Amino acid sequence: MYLSYTGIRVTDLDRSVAFYTKFFKLKEVARVDNVKRGAGLCVLLRDQTSGSKLELNFYPKSSEFASPYNSGEGLDHLCFRVDNLREMLESLEKEGFRPIDLPPEVADLDTIAYIQDPDGIWIELWKDNRGSDEPLPEGY
């Protein structure tokens, strides 16, 4: 298991991509449109030196995840890539951390689930299923 990336919420995706690529020299490695699935748009950026990744998330008004944006509250979620998602969820549930109830289009317990840490920060648990019909964007 390892920390895969950090996701932050942004109010203007193109402006944020320009900012992080220009000033911090991060490179865009993936772009995903999940609007039809009820979520939003995201862009994955990678630091070429360290390999660290930053995911920029934008939720249009039509998304169930769109909420008023308060400056400084832009941490969207942390993502941990896990070897066995069900095992990890069982371990967390034993300690009182239950998966967040989300529509199946957003969270698939064979591939992805979300929990909240003790302070309410969302944590994505993600199992890389490269054999699935919908290949994951390069870099995730």
N, C-alpha and C positions, 0 to 999 in steps of 0.2 A: 504494500500500500504506500502511496505517496501523495502529497499535495499536488494536484494537477495544475490548478490556476486559481486566480482570484477574479471574481466578477464584480464589477461596479455598475451602478445604474447611471445613465446619462440622459440629458434632456434633448440633445441634438447629436445624433450618431456621427454624421459627417464632420461636424466641428470637433468632436472629441477624437475621432480617428486622426484628423489633421494635427491636432495638438500633440498627441502622444507619439505620432510618427515623426513630426518635425523636431520637437524639442527633446525627446527622449530616445529618438532613433529606433523605436520599436517598429517591427515589420509586421504587416498584416499577413496572417497565415491561413485564415478561414473566415468565411462570412456565411451566416445561416439565417434564413427567413422562417420563423416559426409562427408568423401572424395567423396563418390559416389553421394552426393548431391551438389558437387561443392565447399564445404567448406573445413574443415580440421579435425584434431583430437583434442579432448579436454579431460582433466582430471579435475575433481572437487575434491578439497582438503578441509577438514574442520578442524578447530581448536577445539579440544575436550573440551576446557575450555570455550571459548566464544561463540562457534557455528559459528563464522565468516567463510566465505567460499572464497576460491581463485580458480579461473578457469584458468588452463594453456592451452593455445591455440597454436597449431602448424599447419601451412599451408604448404602443400607440393607444389612444383613448379607447379603442375597441377591445383591448386586452383586459382580461380579468385581473391582471397584475398591475395595471395602471393605477396609480394613486398620486395624490398631490406630492410634488417633489419639494423637499426641504433641504436647502443647501447644507452640506456636511453629513447628510444621511444617505449618501450614495452607495454605501457598501451593499451590493445586491446579495451575494452569497460567496461562500468558499466551496471549492470542489475537491473532494478526495476521490481518487481513482482506487477502487478496491478489487481484490481478486475474486471474492465471493460475496455478492450483494446480499443474498438471503441470510448468510451466516452473520454478516455484519449487522443487519437489521435485527436479527434474533438477539445478538449480544447487546445492542443498544436498548431494545425493548425490555430486557431483563432489568435494566437500570432506570426504566421509566421514560426513555426517549422513544416516542412512537413516530412513525412516518407521518408526514403532513398529508392529509387527505386531498389529493389533487385528481383532476380528470385523467382517465387512462391515456388520453392523447398526449398529456404533458409528462406524466410519470408512469413508467412501466417497471414493475417490481423485478423484472428479469434484467433490466438494464440501468434504470435510474430511479432514485428515490430522494426525497428531501426530508430532513429532520430539522429541529431547531436546537441550538446549543442552549446552555442554561440562561443566557441573556436574550434569547430570542433571535439570534443571528441564524439565518438559513444556511444549512450545509447540504450540498448536493453530494450524494453517494453515487458513483458512476462505475459501472462495470463495462469494460470494452468488449463488446461482442462483434468482432470484425466479420463474423460469418453471416450477419444479418442482411436482410434485403436492402436496407437503407444504410449504406456505408457512412461511417463517421467522417466529418471533415478532417483533413490532414492536420495533425498537430495537437488534436485533443487527447 
